[in-house]
């Protein structure tokens, strides 16, 4: 050090920066990509939650003490109320995977001397997706269908009374005070009904997941075996005027689905919230119009009038030779508009996207004419 010039000493760092650089590199290091198989597990549409309201604060117990005021009297304040646990619908939430299985509200504070009341416990807000049903013992107690809508899941306990509260002419020096009450405790079932504009309805292996992949950035699993889709997926179709249409891929239905066969009613419920339906039929099978009749029967058996919603028939797998033969026969048998396309090759997807926008615009105008605000994504 004695041989170094002063300039070198001034330029030398006062501490080592190697640890800081390594820490920064770790933060900037990209996370490992998650496979599609892992991503499909993150969608949760049911959750059992135990909620407990915050406990109220105990009442204060004190007597006023001050020079020249020997008998100042009781001055213990009341305790603060416990905080509520509140479910709040948020349109940014798309799944119940971020909802924990237990929530407890914040406790109220104890009452203080000099007649000071304890602070109330803050309310605990739990964000849930729009379209969440809250059930208790199988009965629906709340239906959160609008952004910002709230439901008090568990009330906080009332704060205790301080000894000042019990002051009376008969008792000038009360020593009695009460503890805070415990918060309400409940076990609730959260059930998410996918709120989407359009619902893809069809039998297994009709090509619904492939179609959703073709028109949106959603990545549902695709394979050559039935019931590949075990959870509903929602894809967003973007248009040039920044309008977004949400399309839900409902897991495949089978005959008797309304009787809880196959995946059953666990996923028929998701179709209830869809404003219009896209019936996806496989054109390569014999008599594809039978698929449409069976699908409408299952929907109508589950809920009357469900099959009468605005719809379009999507004839998939037009790239196969059998499909070209069955297409004119299908159009003769059904009254609805039939759009033939191939989700695999992308043939005629433009016609579907244009008609999808027409259905969306009609839905928006209908809601506005009723004085209601349409669902936006």
C-alpha positions in Angstrom: 0.0 0.0 0.0 2.9 2.3 0.7 4.1 2.1 -2.9 0.8 3.0 -4.5 0.1 6.5 -5.6 -2.8 8.5 -4.1 -4.7 8.4 -7.4 -4.8 4.6 -7.4 -6.0 4.6 -3.8 -8.8 7.0 -4.6 -10.0 4.9 -7.5 -9.9 1.6 -5.5 -13.4 0.6 -4.3 -14.1 0.8 -0.6 -15.9 -2.6 -0.7 -16.2 -5.6 -2.9 -19.1 -5.6 -5.5 -18.8 -9.2 -6.5 -21.5 -10.4 -4.1 -23.9 -7.7 -5.3 -23.3 -8.6 -8.9 -24.0 -12.2 -8.2 -27.2 -11.4 -6.4 -28.3 -9.2 -9.3 -27.5 -12.0 -11.8 -29.7 -14.4 -9.8 -32.6 -12.0 -9.9 -32.2 -11.4 -13.6 -31.9 -15.1 -14.4 -35.0 -16.3 -16.2 -37.3 -18.8 -14.6 -37.5 -22.3 -16.0 -40.3 -22.6 -18.5 -43.4 -24.5 -17.3 -44.6 -27.3 -19.5 -48.2 -27.3 -20.8 -49.0 -30.3 -18.7 -48.1 -28.4 -15.6 -50.0 -25.3 -16.7 -53.2 -27.2 -17.1 -53.1 -28.1 -13.4 -53.3 -24.5 -12.3 -56.9 -24.0 -13.3 -59.1 -24.7 -10.2 -62.9 -24.2 -10.4 -63.8 -25.5 -6.9 -62.3 -24.7 -3.5 -63.4 -25.5 0.0 -62.5 -22.5 2.3 -62.7 -22.1 6.1 -63.1 -18.5 7.1 -62.9 -17.0 10.6 -63.7 -13.4 11.4 -61.3 -11.4 13.5 -61.7 -11.5 17.2 -62.9 -8.3 19.0 -60.5 -6.6 21.3 -60.9 -6.8 25.0 -62.4 -3.9 27.0 -60.0 -1.8 28.9 -59.8 -1.8 32.8 -58.2 1.3 34.3 -59.0 4.2 36.6 -58.1 7.8 36.0 -55.1 8.9 38.0 -54.0 12.5 38.1 -52.7 14.9 40.7 -55.5 16.6 42.7 -58.0 14.0 41.2 -57.8 11.1 43.6 -61.1 9.7 42.6 -60.9 10.2 38.9 -63.2 7.3 38.1 -63.1 4.5 35.6 -61.7 5.3 32.2 -61.2 1.9 30.4 -62.3 2.2 26.8 -64.1 -0.4 24.7 -62.2 -2.8 22.5 -62.2 -2.6 18.7 -64.3 -4.8 16.5 -62.7 -7.7 14.6 -62.3 -7.4 10.9 -64.5 -9.2 8.4 -63.4 -11.7 5.8 -64.8 -10.5 2.5 -64.9 -12.2 -0.9 -64.5 -9.6 -3.7 -65.0 -10.4 -7.4 -62.1 -9.3 -9.6 -62.1 -9.6 -13.4 -58.4 -10.0 -13.4 -58.8 -13.3 -11.5 -59.4 -16.3 -13.8 -59.1 -19.2 -11.5 -59.5 -20.2 -7.8 -56.0 -21.5 -7.7 -54.8 -18.5 -5.8 -57.5 -18.8 -3.1 -56.2 -20.4 0.1 -58.1 -23.0 2.2 -58.1 -20.9 5.3 -58.5 -17.2 6.1 -58.8 -15.3 9.4 -59.7 -11.7 9.8 -57.6 -9.2 11.7 -58.2 -8.8 15.4 -59.4 -5.7 17.1 -57.2 -3.9 19.6 -57.7 -3.8 23.3 -59.3 -0.7 24.8 -56.9 1.7 26.6 -57.0 4.1 29.4 -58.3 7.6 29.3 -61.4 6.4 27.6 -59.4 5.4 24.5 -61.2 2.9 22.3 -59.3 0.1 20.6 -58.8 0.2 16.9 -61.0 -1.9 14.7 -59.4 -4.8 12.9 -58.9 -4.3 9.2 -61.1 -6.2 6.8 -59.5 -9.0 4.9 -60.4 -9.0 1.2 -60.1 -12.2 -0.8 -60.1 -11.8 -4.5 -62.1 -14.3 -6.5 -63.0 -14.5 -10.2 -66.1 -13.0 -11.6 -68.8 -15.8 -11.8 -67.9 -17.4 -8.4 -70.7 -19.1 -6.5 -70.5 -19.2 -2.7 -72.2 -22.2 -1.2 -72.8 -23.3 2.4 -74.1 -26.8 3.1 -75.0 -27.1 -0.6 -77.1 -23.9 -0.7 -76.1 -20.9 -2.7 -75.5 -17.9 -0.4 -73.9 -15.5 -2.9 -73.4 -15.2 -6.7 -70.6 -12.8 -7.6 -71.3 -11.9 -11.2 -70.1 -8.3 -11.4 -66.6 -6.9 -11.0 -66.2 -5.3 -7.6 -69.1 -7.2 -6.1 -68.5 -8.2 -2.4 -69.8 -10.7 0.0 -69.0 -10.8 3.7 -68.0 -14.4 4.3 -67.3 -14.1 8.0 -68.2 -11.2 10.3 -65.7 -10.1 12.9 -66.5 -10.3 16.6 -67.7 -7.3 18.5 -65.2 -5.5 20.8 -65.5 -5.9 24.6 -66.8 -3.2 26.9 -64.4 -1.3 29.2 -65.1 -0.6 32.8 -66.1 2.9 31.9 -69.2 1.4 30.1 -70.5 0.0 33.4 -70.3 3.3 35.3 -73.7 4.1 37.0 -75.1 5.9 40.0 -75.2 2.6 41.8 -71.6 1.6 40.9 -69.2 4.5 40.8 -66.1 2.4 40.6 -66.9 -0.6 38.4 -64.1 -3.1 37.9 -66.1 -5.2 35.4 -65.0 -5.4 31.8 -65.8 -7.9 29.1 -63.6 -9.7 26.6 -64.0 -9.4 22.9 -66.3 -11.8 21.1 -64.8 -14.4 18.7 -65.4 -13.9 15.0 -67.9 -15.9 12.9 -66.6 -19.2 11.6 -67.9 -20.8 8.5 -66.9 -23.5 6.0 -67.8 -22.4 2.4 -67.6 -24.0 -1.0 -66.5 -21.8 -3.8 -67.5 -22.8 -7.3 -66.5 -21.1 -10.4 -68.7 -21.0 -13.4 -66.6 -19.9 -16.3 -67.8 -16.6 -17.5 -67.1 -16.4 -21.2 -68.8 -15.0 -24.2 -68.8 -18.1 -26.3 -68.7 -21.8 -25.3 -67.2 -24.6 -27.4 -69.6 -27.5 -27.0 -69.0 -30.9 -28.5 -68.2 -34.6 -27.9 -64.7 -35.8 -27.0 -62.2 -35.6 -29.8 -64.3 -33.2 -31.9 -61.4 -30.8 -32.1 -62.5 -28.1 -29.6 -59.1 -27.8 -28.0 -57.4 -27.6 -31.3 -59.8 -25.0 -32.5 -59.2 -22.9 -29.3 -55.5 -23.1 -29.9 -56.0 -21.9 -33.5 -58.0 -18.8 -32.7 -56.4 -17.7 -29.4 -53.2 -18.1 -27.4 -54.7 -20.6 -25.0 -52.8 -23.9 -24.7 -55.2 -26.7 -23.8 -53.8 -30.2 -24.0 -54.4 -31.9 -27.4 -54.1 -35.7 -27.8 -55.7 -38.5 -29.8 -57.7 -40.0 -26.9 -61.1 -39.0 -25.3 -61.3 -36.6 -22.4 -58.0 -34.9 -23.1 -59.5 -31.7 -21.6 -60.3 -32.2 -17.9 -60.7 -28.5 -17.0 -62.3 -25.7 -18.9 -59.9 -23.4 -20.7 -60.6 -19.8 -21.7 -59.0 -18.2 -24.8 -59.2 -14.6 -25.8 -59.8 -13.7 -29.4 -58.3 -10.2 -30.2 -59.7 -7.9 -32.9 -58.1 -4.9 -34.5 -60.5 -2.4 -32.7 -59.2 -3.8 -29.3 -62.4 -5.7 -28.6 -61.8 -9.1 -26.9 -64.1 -12.1 -27.1 -63.6 -14.8 -24.5 -64.1 -18.4 -25.8 -64.3 -21.3 -23.3 -63.3 -24.8 -24.2 -65.8 -27.0 -22.3 -64.7 -30.6 -21.6 -66.3 -33.1 -23.9 -69.8 -34.2 -23.2 -71.2 -37.7 -23.8 -74.8 -39.1 -23.8 -76.2 -39.0 -20.4 -74.1 -36.1 -19.2 -77.1 -34.4 -17.6 -77.3 -37.6 -15.4 -73.7 -37.0 -14.3 -72.2 -39.5 -16.7 -68.7 -39.0 -18.0 -67.5 -35.6 -16.7 -71.1 -34.9 -16.1 -72.6 -31.8 -14.5 -69.3 -30.7 -13.2 -68.8 -29.0 -16.5 -72.3 -28.5 -17.8 -72.5 -25.7 -15.3 -69.8 -23.8 -17.2 -72.1 -23.5 -20.2 -74.7 -21.6 -18.2 -72.7 -18.4 -18.2 -71.8 -18.5 -22.0 -73.8 -15.9 -24.0 -73.7 -17.9 -27.2 -72.6 -21.4 -28.2 -70.3 -22.9 -30.8 -71.4 -26.5 -31.5 -68.3 -28.3 -32.7 -69.1 -31.5 -34.7 -66.7 -33.9 -36.3 -67.5 -34.0 -40.0 -65.5 -37.2 -40.6 -67.9 -39.4 -38.7 -71.1 -40.8 -40.3 -74.2 -38.7 -39.9 -72.6 -35.8 -38.0 -76.0 -34.1 -37.5 -76.7 -36.8 -34.9 -74.0 -35.2 -32.7 -75.7 -31.9 -32.8 -79.1 -33.4 -31.9 -77.5 -35.3 -28.9 -75.7 -32.2 -27.7 -78.8 -30.1 -27.8 -80.7 -32.8 -25.9 -78.1 -32.9 -23.1 -78.1 -29.1 -22.8 -81.9 -29.0 -22.7 -82.1 -31.8 -20.2 -79.7 -30.0 -17.9 -81.4 -26.6 -18.1 -84.5 -25.8 -20.1 -83.8 -23.1 -22.8 -80.0 -23.6 -22.7 -80.0 -25.1 -26.2 -81.9 -22.1 -27.6 -79.2 -19.6 -27.1 -77.6 -17.9 -30.2 -75.3 -20.4 -31.8 -73.4 -21.5 -34.9 -72.5 -25.1 -36.0 -68.7 -25.5 -36.6 -68.0 -28.5 -38.8 -64.4 -29.4 -38.0 -61.9 -31.6 -39.9 -62.9 -30.4 -43.3 -59.4 -31.4 -44.5 -60.5 -35.1 -44.5 -62.1 -36.7 -47.5 -65.1 -38.1 -45.5 -65.8 -34.6 -44.2 -66.3 -33.1 -47.7 -68.9 -35.8 -48.4 -70.8 -35.2 -45.1 -70.7 -31.4 -45.3 -73.7 -30.9 -47.7 -75.7 -33.6 -45.9 -75.1 -31.8 -42.6 -76.3 -28.5 -44.1 -79.5 -30.1 -45.3 -80.3 -31.6 -41.9 -79.7 -28.5 -39.6 -81.3 -25.1 -39.7 -78.4 -23.3 -38.1 -75.5 -21.8 -40.0 -72.7 -24.3 -40.6 -69.1 -23.1 -40.9 -66.8 -25.8 -42.2 -63.1 -25.4 -41.2 -60.0 -27.3 -40.2 -58.5 -26.4 -36.8 -55.4 -28.4 -37.8 -54.6 -26.7 -41.1 -56.3 -23.3 -40.4 -58.7 -23.5 -43.4 -61.6 -21.1 -43.2 -60.9 -19.8 -39.7 -61.5 -16.3 -41.0 -65.2 -17.0 -41.5 -65.6 -18.3 -38.0 -63.8 -15.2 -36.5 -66.0 -12.8 -38.4 -69.2 -14.6 -37.4 -67.9 -14.8 -33.8 -67.6 -11.0 -33.8 -71.2 -10.7 -35.2 -72.5 -12.8 -32.3 -70.5 -10.7 -29.9 -71.8 -7.4 -31.3 -75.4 -8.6 -31.1 -74.9 -9.6 -27.5 -73.5 -6.2 -26.6 -76.4 -4.4 -28.3 -78.9 -6.6 -26.6 -77.4 -6.0 -23.1 -77.2 -2.2 -23.7 -80.8 -2.1 -24.9 -81.8 -3.7 -21.6 -79.9 -1.2 -19.6 -77.2 -3.6 -18.5 -73.5 -3.5 -19.0 -72.1 -6.4 -21.2 -69.2 -8.5 -19.8 -65.9 -7.2 -21.1 -62.5 -9.0 -21.0 
